[in-house]
């Protein structure tokens, strides 16, 4: 079943693979822009309506605005390569993620220019979703795109959490951390956000280009020092100098603006839980904001799964443990794979072939890290099947090579871009 299709009234619980895929599909469908955007559109203004946006879901959000707006409309949004949706009145630009490129830099500069010179009668609709931080790649004065690329690569490999990464990004940017909304003043800015961050903090989603920021240069500098990031020197020097702070709460240029979280990880987990109930499987939502190193998270989840299988706690089988949030991966090997593959491989190793426990981990945007898969499925026999294929799970994990491991067993989940993004989705079925 492809993401976006409605699940059947009865899910195939007798087939663990199809059951887990159907839950993932239900989670994705609950966050599709075509479903969620129309109910959140503001009233038409007296003046112009400018649509801007950034993120993996921004093009699909723009299309939903176009399809449901009854007045004049113009604008520009930037999305990841392969995530574009054709629009008639809103220009769609594709750029690189997770490491920014020149296309993202140019799009960010043009978006900033589009909101300048507006009046109090004008309306800016900002469509913001996960991925927007890398896509709005406009370096602060004195920095270059190469500086931004280098710091992004270092952060991605460091094991830093998404809020830590975006704190640094905001303080190396000319557009993030509320600066885009400040540039639009005195126009009213209405931000529609699809959250991909644990806790749903609007200032973290895409590094908060249209909302105030409570973090400081000192916070950003502490983060790069925590992870021993010393290059590029220009970026570190910019943080040390600490000039031109991000836009803080109470800034009058943001007065009258509003924001709405129109899709969140929790709403998608609830949709998956309801789908499980229809199949007669008890769902238990463990949390929508679970963070940490993927391998450590996997050990904890494996412990909960074993407790359920052995003692019927915290839920009696048949049950499914659901969770969202974002794992991190400290890269030490040379293999392929994103955080979902890393988590799932570590989970499979920890379960060690325990019968009746099956799991799925996938990114709701359809892309696990920088690979072509959304995630993977680990049925209870996956270690045995991998061994027959000559693949050692522990060796693959040591090399951060989850992609190759799951590929060898035909266990990758490949959906293509889903055109939404509410972070990672994990489901552990115990029967």
PARO-513089 format. One record per residue (C-alpha): residue number from 1; x, y, z; residue in one letter. Coordinates in pm, whole numbers, plus 50000, padded with zeros to 5 digits. Each point is the difference from the previous one (the first is absolute). Layout:
! PARO-513089
SITE   num       X       Y       Z   residuo
SITE   NUM       X       Y       Z         A
...
! end
This chain:
! PARO-513089
SITE   num       X       Y       Z   residuo
SITE     1   50000   50000   50000         X
SITE     2   50147   50337   49901         X
SITE     3   49995   50283   50254         X
SITE     4   49699   50221   49950         X
SITE     5   49756   49719   49928         X
SITE     6   49733   49946   50262         X
SITE     7   50046   49675   50196         X
SITE     8   49731   49738   49983         X
SITE     9   49754   49969   50287         X
SITE    10   50174   49679   50104         X
SITE    11   50378   50005   49992         X
SITE    12   50189   49681   49914         X
SITE    13   50113   49921   50356         X
SITE    14   50063   49639   49899         X
SITE    15   50274   50127   49769         X
SITE    16   50247   50197   50216         X
SITE    17   50167   50170   49706         X
SITE    18   49675   50124   49846         X
SITE    19   49863   50098   50338         X
SITE    20   50303   50215   50083         X
SITE    21   49996   50160   49656         X
SITE    22   49630   50082   50042         X
SITE    23   50070   50175   50330         X
SITE    24   50275   50205   49838         X
SITE    25   49761   50088   49718         X
SITE    26   49737   50117   50249         X
SITE    27   50257   50220   50174         X
SITE    28   50110   50160   49673         X
SITE    29   49647   50053   49873         X
SITE    30   49905   50191   50315         X
SITE    31   50267   50260   49916         X
SITE    32   49947   50046   49626         X
SITE    33   49979   50371   49906         X
SITE    34   49702   49943   49772         X
SITE    35   49810   49870   50303         X
SITE    36   50110   50245   50269         X
SITE    37   50075   50337   49837         X
SITE    38   49652   50115   49882         X
SITE    39   49846   50027   50347         X
SITE    40   50280   50231   50118         X
SITE    41   50005   50265   49728         X
SITE    42   49955   50360   50125         X
SITE    43   49749   50251   49866         X
SITE    44   50089   50201   49690         X
SITE    45   50177   50328   50070         X
SITE    46   49925   50343   49858         X
SITE    47   50332   49999   49820         X
SITE    48   50225   49741   49842         X
SITE    49   50040   49636   50105         X
SITE    50   50356   49871   49982         X
SITE    51   50070   49631   50057         X
SITE    52   50349   49902   50108         X
SITE    53   50131   49679   50145         X
SITE    54   50274   49749   50051         X
SITE    55   50015   49631   50080         X
SITE    56   49940   49656   49863         X
SITE    57   49622   50053   50016         X
SITE    58   49996   50363   49886         X
SITE    59   49920   49937   49632         X
SITE    60   49707   49774   50085         X
SITE    61   49885   50260   50253         X
SITE    62   50021   50268   49730         X
SITE    63   49788   49787   49769         X
SITE    64   49739   49959   50275         X
SITE    65   49993   50378   50049         X
SITE    66   49956   50061   49627         X
SITE    67   49720   49747   49974         X
SITE    68   49806   50159   50285         X
SITE    69   50070   50376   49966         X
SITE    70   49733   50217   49840         X
SITE    71   50202   50313   49933         X
SITE    72   50321   50129   49841         X
SITE    73   50309   49811   50104         X
SITE    74   50374   50004   49935         X
SITE    75   50310   49865   50164         X
SITE    76   50304   49775   50015         X
SITE    77   50080   49690   50203         X
SITE    78   50308   49781   50007         X
SITE    79   49992   49624   50048         X
SITE    80   50238   49709   49978         X
SITE    81   50098   49853   49663         X
SITE    82   49732   49749   49900         X
SITE    83   49732   50153   50225         X
SITE    84   49862   50260   49758         X
SITE    85   49628   50026   49919         X
SITE    86   49892   50204   49700         X
SITE    87   49823   50326   50086         X
SITE    88   49854   50269   49774         X
SITE    89   50048   50318   50206         X
SITE    90   50267   49905   50252         X
SITE    91   50351   49937   49876         X
SITE    92   50155   49675   50120         X
SITE    93   50378   49975   50030         X
SITE    94   50191   49682   50086         X
SITE    95   50323   49999   50200         X
SITE    96   50227   49768   50194         X
SITE    97   49936   49838   50339         X
SITE    98   50150   49930   50252         X
SITE    99   50310   50187   49880         X
SITE   100   49902   50333   49835         X
SITE   101   50093   50105   49649         X
SITE   102   50002   50310   49780         X
SITE   103   49639   49942   49893         X
SITE   104   49887   50023   50362         X
SITE   105   50210   50309   50059         X
SITE   106   49849   50174   49697         X
SITE   107   49646   49897   50095         X
SITE   108   50046   50130   50354         X
SITE   109   50127   50334   49873         X
SITE   110   49703   50031   49761         X
SITE   111   49751   49906   50272         X
SITE   112   50142   50267   50228         X
SITE   113   49971   50254   49719         X
SITE   114   49636   49903   49932         X
SITE   115   49887   50097   50348         X
SITE   116   50178   50334   50014         X
SITE   117   49810   50319   49927         X
SITE   118   49657   49863   50095         X
SITE   119   49729   50198   50179         X
SITE   120   49776   49939   50299         X
SITE   121   49722   49903   49757         X
SITE   122   50204   49712   49858         X
SITE   123   50008   49638   50116         X
SITE   124   50291   49759   49998         X
SITE   125   49913   49630   50028         X
SITE   126   50311   49812   50108         X
SITE   127   49995   49625   49934         X
SITE   128   50267   49845   50220         X
SITE   129   50090   49635   50041         X
SITE   130   50296   49784   50091         X
SITE   131   50303   50036   49777         X
SITE   132   49951   50372   49964         X
SITE   133   50311   50080   50200         X
SITE   134   50235   49854   49737         X
SITE   135   49787   50126   49713         X
SITE   136   49998   50365   50119         X
SITE   137   50376   50028   49970         X
SITE   138   50070   50371   50023         X
SITE   139   50327   50056   50190         X
SITE   140   50035   50285   50247         X
SITE   141   50210   50295   49889         X
SITE   142   50366   49903   49974         X
SITE   143   49931   49629   49950         X
SITE   144   49986   49795   49680         X
SITE   145   49794   49708   49879         X
SITE   146   50310   49784   50040         X
SITE   147   50010   50096   50369         X
SITE   148   49636   49897   50039         X
SITE   149   50060   49671   49820         X
SITE   150   50298   49914   50217         X
SITE   151   49823   50073   50328         X
SITE   152   49696   49799   49886         X
SITE   153   50214   49697   49918         X
SITE   154   50178   50023   50334         X
SITE   155   49674   50027   50193         X
SITE   156   49840   49710   49813         X
SITE   157   50289   49770   50084         X
SITE   158   50037   50118   50361         X
SITE   159   49695   49841   50160         X
SITE   160   49850   50340   50081         X
SITE   161   49623   50013   50052         X
SITE   162   49779   50189   49756         X
SITE   163   49944   50289   50243         X
SITE   164   50376   50030   50051         X
SITE   165   50068   49996   49627         X
SITE   166   49735   50261   49932         X
SITE   167   50122   50225   50280         X
SITE   168   50336   50018   49825         X
SITE   169   49840   50044   49658         X
SITE   170   49786   50292   50122         X
SITE   171   50306   50187   50114         X
SITE   172   50182   49957   49671         X
SITE   173   49702   50113   49790         X
SITE   174   49862   50320   49853         X
SITE   175   49646   49862   49975         X
SITE   176   49936   49752   50283         X
SITE   177   49925   50069   50365         X
SITE   178   49706   50232   49925         X
SITE   179   50192   50216   49754         X
SITE   180   49768   49917   49709         X
SITE   181   49691   50116   50191         X
SITE   182   50177   50315   50115         X
SITE   183   50085   50082   49637         X
SITE   184   49629   49971   49909         X
SITE   185   49890   50264   50254         X
SITE   186   49751   50173   49996         X
SITE   187   49818   49727   49804         X
SITE   188   49823   49735   50206         X
SITE   189   50173   49661   49991         X
SITE   190   49796   49683   50050         X
SITE   191   50221   49695   50039         X
SITE   192   49859   49653   49933         X
SITE   193   50241   49743   50139         X
SITE   194   50038   49627   49961         X
SITE   195   50211   49888   50292         X
SITE   196   50286   49754   49962         X
SITE   197   50170   50080   50330         X
SITE   198   49963   49843   50345         X
SITE   199   49785   50228   50213         X
SITE   200   49857   50190   49701         X
SITE   201   50188   50319   50087         X
SITE   202   49920   50241   49713         X
SITE   203   50336   50171   50041         X
SITE   204   50178   49672   49926         X
SITE   205   49794   49896   49696         X
SITE   206   50214   50100   49699         X
SITE   207   50195   50221   50245         X
SITE   208   49698   50226   50050         X
SITE   209   50029   50254   49716         X
SITE   210   49669   50166   50092         X
SITE   211   49985   49961   50379         X
SITE   212   50198   50154   50287         X
SITE   213   50308   49823   50132         X
SITE   214   50101   49962   50366         X
SITE   215   50344   49855   49932         X
SITE   216   50313   50212   49983         X
SITE   217   50342   50013   49841         X
SITE   218   50137   49871   50330         X
SITE   219   49775   49695   49975         X
SITE   220   50114   49931   49643         X
SITE   221   50365   50038   50095         X
SITE   222   49958   49759   50291         X
SITE   223   49855   49740   49762         X
SITE   224   50288   50009   49751         X
SITE   225   50245   49978   50290         X
SITE   226   49805   49710   50152         X
SITE   227   50045   49801   49679         X
SITE   228   50356   50124   49946         X
SITE   229   49917   50169   49669         X
SITE   230   50279   50245   49918         X
SITE   231   49952   50047   49625         X
SITE   232   49930   50200   49797         X
SITE   233   50181   50272   50188         X
SITE   234   49783   50276   49852         X
SITE   235   49685   49842   50143         X
SITE   236   50154   49953   50343         X
SITE   237   50128   50359   49996         X
SITE   238   49650   50122   49911         X
SITE   239   49855   49819   50301         X
SITE   240   50274   50135   50225         X
SITE   241   49937   50356   49882         X
SITE   242   49630   49969   50084         X
SITE   243   49871   50295   49798         X
SITE   244   49655   50030   49838         X
SITE   245   49801   49774   50232         X
SITE   246   49694   49809   49880         X
SITE   247   49655   50156   50051         X
SITE   248   49886   49967   50361         X
SITE   249   49651   49965   50155         X
SITE   250   49834   50338   50037         X
SITE   251   50158   50151   49690         X
SITE   252   49738   50247   49869         X
SITE   253   50068   49896   49640         X
SITE   254   49827   49670   50078         X
SITE   255   49692   50156   50160         X
SITE   256   49674   49875   49845         X
SITE   257   50161   49693   49845         X
SITE   258   49860   49655   50068         X
SITE   259   50095   49636   49959         X
SITE   260   49820   49668   49991         X
SITE   261   50142   49651   50036         X
SITE   262   49786   49827   49742         X
SITE   263   50167   49657   50019         X
SITE   264   50206   49844   50276         X
SITE   265   50158   49662   50082         X
SITE   266   49739   49944   50273         X
SITE   267   49708   50036   49758         X
SITE   268   50160   49745   49768         X
SITE   269   50065   49758   50286         X
SITE   270   49634   50029   50100         X
SITE   271   49895   49921   49643         X
SITE   272   50220   49689   50002         X
SITE   273   49863   49900   50340         X
SITE   274   49644   50022   49871         X
SITE   275   50092   49786   49699         X
SITE   276   50145   49738   50235         X
SITE   277   49685   49997   50211         X
SITE   278   49790   49933   49691         X
SITE   279   50214   49691   49945         X
SITE   280   49946   49879   50356         X
SITE   281   50357   50080   50107         X
SITE   282   50053   50202   50320         X
SITE   283   50209   50312   49932         X
SITE   284   50222   50165   50257         X
SITE   285   50151   50339   49916         X
SITE   286   50331   50022   50182         X
SITE   287   50065   50362   49904         X
SITE   288   50012   50242   49710         X
SITE   289   50328   50169   50093         X
SITE   290   50243   49719   50076         X
SITE   291   50358   50106   49933         X
SITE   292   50346   49858   50047         X
SITE   293   50268   49794   49834         X
SITE   294   49828   49746   49773         X
SITE   295   50179   49702   50153         X
SITE   296   49913   50104   50354         X
SITE   297   49636   50057   49906         X
SITE   298   49993   49655   49840         X
SITE   299   50120   49831   50319         X
SITE   300   49730   50171   50204         X
SITE   301   49728   49912   49748         X
SITE   302   50122   49640   49990         X
SITE   303   49973   49983   50378         X
SITE   304   49640   50123   49987         X
SITE   305   49917   49750   49724         X
SITE   306   50147   49712   50202         X
SITE   307   49799   50108   50305         X
SITE   308   49680   49999   49796         X
SITE   309   50077   49663   49842         X
SITE   310   50092   49835   50332         X
SITE   311   49776   50167   50255         X
SITE   312   49730   50182   49804         X
SITE   313   50126   50337   50124         X
SITE   314   49947   50283   49918         X
SITE   315   49754   49834   49760         X
SITE   316   49893   49642   49936         X
SITE   317   50063   49848   49656         X
SITE   318   49876   50039   49738         X
SITE   319   50108   50361   50035         X
SITE   320   50200   50260   49814         X
SITE   321   50236   50253   50157         X
SITE   322   49997   50331   49813         X
SITE   323   50246   50285   50031         X
SITE   324   50121   50311   49823         X
SITE   325   50282   50246   50039         X
SITE   326   50347   50011   49854         X
SITE   327   50298   49780   50063         X
SITE   328   50355   50115   49945         X
SITE   329   50291   49806   49861         X
SITE   330   50362   50060   50086         X
SITE   331   50168   49882   49682         X
SITE   332   50305   49783   50060         X
SITE   333   49983   49757   49709         X
SITE   334   49997   50033   49623         X
SITE   335   49669   49831   49923         X
SITE   336   49670   50135   49866         X
SITE   337   49680   50071   50183         X
SITE   338   49800   50260   50188         X
SITE   339   49886   50016   50359         X
SITE   340   49700   49770   49946         X
SITE   341   50212   49724   49850         X
SITE   342   50254   50044   50282         X
SITE   343   49727   49976   50265         X
SITE   344   49836   49698   49844         X
SITE   345   50322   49809   49949         X
SITE   346   50099   50062   50362         X
SITE   347   49651   49890   50107         X
SITE   348   50028   49676   49800         X
SITE   349   50339   49927   50156         X
SITE   350   49861   50063   50348         X
SITE   351   49696   49776   49942         X
SITE   352   50227   49721   49873         X
SITE   353   49727   49822   49803         X
SITE   354   49732   49995   50271         X
SITE   355   49693   49849   49837         X
SITE   356   49684   50204   49960         X
SITE   357   50165   50343   50012         X
SITE   358   50003   50199   49674         X
SITE   359   50089   50364   49947         X
SITE   360   49996   50285   49750         X
SITE   361   50190   50327   50015         X
SITE   362   49958   50257   49725         X
SITE   363   50017   50373   49940         X
SITE   364   49661   50143   49910         X
SITE   365   50154   50215   49726         X
SITE   366   50095   49683   49811         X
SITE   367   50375   50059   50027         X
SITE   368   50215   49846   50274         X
SITE   369   50294   50237   50023         X
SITE   370   50135   50041   49649         X
SITE   371   49905   49657   49867         X
SITE   372   49718   49896   49765         X
SITE   373   49800   49810   50260         X
SITE   374   49762   50121   50268         X
SITE   375   50122   49738   50244         X
SITE   376   49976   49626   50043         X
SITE   377   49812   49709   50157         X
SITE   378   50157   49744   50233         X
SITE   379   49789   49687   50028         X
SITE   380   50093   49753   50272         X
SITE   381   50203   49783   49760         X
SITE   382   50211   50278   49850         X
SITE   383   50327   49903   50168         X
SITE   384   49969   49644   49870         X
SITE   385   49917   50120   49649         X
SITE   386   50294   50241   50004         X
SITE   387   50235   49725   50115         X
SITE   388   49891   49782   49708         X
SITE   389   50086   50291   49772         X
SITE   390   50345   50019   50157         X
SITE   391   49933   50326   50189         X
SITE   392   50094   50042   50365         X
SITE   393   49766   50234   50186         X
SITE   394   50246   50107   50268         X
SITE   395   50271   50075   49743         X
SITE   396   49752   50204   49795         X
SITE   397   49900   50196   50309         X
SITE   398   50361   50073   50089         X
SITE   399   50048   50143   49651         X
SITE   400   49678   50209   50009         X
SITE   401   49884   49789   49704         X
SITE   402   49631   49950   50068         X
SITE   403   49903   50071   49640         X
SITE   404   50211   49715   49862         X
SITE   405   49883   49763   50272         X
SITE   406   49631   50052   49933         X
SITE   407   50055   50008   49625         X
SITE   408   50160   49654   50017         X
SITE   409   49682   49858   50152         X
SITE   410   49751   50190   49782         X
SITE   411   49881   50192   50307         X
SITE   412   50034   50361   49892         X
SITE   413   49686   50216   49998         X
SITE   414   50010   50208   49682         X
SITE   415   49717   50251   49947         X
SITE   416   50162   50292   49824         X
SITE   417   49929   50350   50134         X
SITE   418   49674   50003   50194         X
SITE   419   49975   50383   49978         X
SITE   420   49958   50036   50374         X
SITE   421   50230   49970   50300         X
SITE   422   49904   49929   50362         X
SITE   423   50328   49836   50098         X
SITE   424   50082   49636   50062         X
SITE   425   49732   49736   50051         X
SITE   426   50068   49679   50187         X
SITE   427   49765   49706   50054         X
SITE   428   50087   49682   50190         X
SITE   429   49744   49721   49962         X
SITE   430   49990   49728   50268         X
SITE   431   49778   49699   49924         X
! end
